[in-house]
Amino acid sequence: MNITASRRGFLRGTAALSTLSLGGCCTFFGSKKKIRLAAVGIMGKGFSDWFPMINSGKAELVAMCDADAKQLQKAQKELYRRGYPLELSNIPFYTDYRELLDNAERLGIQAMTISAPDHIHAPVAITAMKKGINVYVQKPLVRTLGELDYFAKTAKEEGVIVQMGNQGSALNGLRRCTEVLQSGILGEVKEVHVWTNRPVWPQGLKTAAATKGAADPIQDGLNWNAWLATAKARNFKGAYKPGQKGYDPWNLSKNVYHSFSWRGFFDFGAGAFGDMACHTMNLPFRGLELGAVESAEMIQVEEWNDIAFPTKSIVKMVYAARESKVRKGVKLPKVDFYWYDGDNKPNADIMPTVIAALGKVPNTGCFIIGSKGVVCSTNDYGGTSYISLNGEKKVVDMFQHEASKLVPRTIPYRSDSADKKADGPGAAAVAADGHYIEFLDAINEEGPIYRDTNSRCFADCEFCIPQMEGILVGCMAQRMGQGVKLAWNSCTQKFDNEKANTFIKPYIRKGWSF
């Protein structure tokens, strides 16, 4: 992104402030005022996105939006539980994000968190960026390749700050392993495996079947029209019917669409690939300096259908050869990249030094195979990684391996996550505070400019746009079915498959264009 232009959005966001009574303690322009923040999607991931920002003292919440009005009461209860003194009844609340954005200038909104279903990310973020608003967008950044291209062009034109919500980016463990990989310690890397235990929400044939039939009564407080937003109109479907067991092995949701269960549908989400690859791909994508994806093919699948993502799949993608930006003059080879979801894992036989040290293939993680050694990350967020070089019997923690210790520091670390535990289920929450505060600091032109992104945000457009492109090409392979190999041309934004090309751009209902 253009750093010198990044103040453009900030300046535009302050245009209405002369008519408002403001207070706060965050410094910009030599005064002490907090960044004026709006939240779209206010509970679940939404709460964990906007709350750290206001809790930091660097932002104040000035507007809220959620298609489900009942989420407002839940958010208030959560604030009470934490002892945080904020009365949400005093903050403007909307169930339709279009109304919020129509009032953005009057409200003086400077930044926005977008933590709604995937199909809403692009419409809200792109409209906000056109108004000069800086955006923190949950992963996946957008749902379709067409939206991604539009997002990239808008962000560049408007010069706003963007941060994608892959919180592990703030972990010092991920940053250290990125440095080590970028040093070339593994030699030529031509093969990468990334896997997840997701989906932990309904997908597959039972999910598709649940959409059929007459409409159910719409939940109290839910603005179904606003929840659908750009998507095709359809009947509201409530809870899964009795006897429909097996659709949700983690027993996390009984609802067909709202809340939480939307992620498995092509029209609303990006499945396990779109959800988790933004985390689990983060390390290999950065460390190997991956860029253009050339092809994708789903080589194994269970419960494929034309409405929802499958319950299990394996996708093979090929990333193009490229020149290293870190090691000038070094050419990096093509990479065969394998994605596994639905609790599929790579064969343990390919990682003997990992099995020797850890006893098993981790539940989620990534495995990177080079000509001189291997690296294995053992969680979603890349905070804990192990390395072994050729001839060694076991992998060793990245921070403890003698050869990796010799690799110099090149990426600034987050001091606010330096002493936190980086592994296990709480890793993302641990990293999040640093990731969120980095977004606010970037708006204030504080903090280092990262070499990898040319921005003060470590998950800004220069990183997350190409990463998302590969992920969405992989999602398209899941949609096309097993054995359909798709060639993708990033320059023309087209596949060599006409059916796949029909899904590049999203469906947009009348009245919801952006």
C-alpha angles and dihedrals in degrees: 000000000000103000095192089055095048091091089063092082091043093053092046090050091057094051095100097041096095089073094049133077106234138179138172147112108257116112123231130144088008093295131100110247132133123238109261106238132192124194125212107192108023110193135051107013088359093064093046089053103049100030097064089051095055091036089058090064091235098099139038125208110239103163139016135197133187128152087221107067091194089070089073092066091046091052091050091051090051091052090050090049090054092045092240112156103226126121107207092196087075092059122082110255129197134183093198115061091207090066091049092051092045087059097041097107094047089050092048093231112185101169137020138197114214111198102151130116113307096255090061097052098083099042093050097039096045093047090047093049090052086059091052094256118148111230136213103194124190118233131301090049090212137352103234138039092239091056090048093057091047091048093051093050093046094048091050094046095047097040094220128154115260129188123177117215101248093125096186087077088083094055114109089216091061092046092049094049089048089056092049094049092046089055090069094240091146095053115220111002114202103155134052131174123197124179142175139189090226143141095080089164131066117291136147133044099336090051092052092047092053091066093066127094138033124340121271122221110279114249116261111266095015118126094208093183091055092043090055090047108158095000125103115277114258142156117286111245119198127188125356111261122257112275095030092120123161096041092102113030092178092051091226100134139025094184128096098215114352130076115022098328096088092086095082096058122092091222095054111022146024098235125228092319094056093041103046108022088073084067106031094040092047096089101044092041092054098035096048094039091234117186131153119038113213104186145357134197132175103228099179133023145165125204098003114183139154098252108046138025116267122264092239135013147157118212127190118206130179120216118203127251111260144173117261115249090197100047104040115222094017116124116211120210131237113280127218103214120195122197121195126187137167090056092302112146137189116264112277089225091076093058109048095151089054093050090047091056104032103025095228147030106276118249091245132007146089136275121204120195120202134172090252103035149321140264126205125191112201104202144036097267105047094239095129121043137166132207138195128179126212112293095024118118100211139028116248130207109276093238092050103044110109096222094047090050088065093059108101124237111259105156121067113241127223109250091200092064099032098104099035126111107262102193135068133035095315095056096101093050090049092053095041100079091057092045093051096043090049087060092053092044090052090055088053091047090245127137134034126312106239118230091217095057106019085230142090088248117079091207098043126136097280088064106028099045096061091038091052092047091061092045093051092047086054090050089053090055088055090052095049095054138241118325097014106127113204123201112204127203110198093190095057094030091228141119125220086242120081095205091053090049090060089065098049093091121049125242109255121198120220110275094025102079119134 
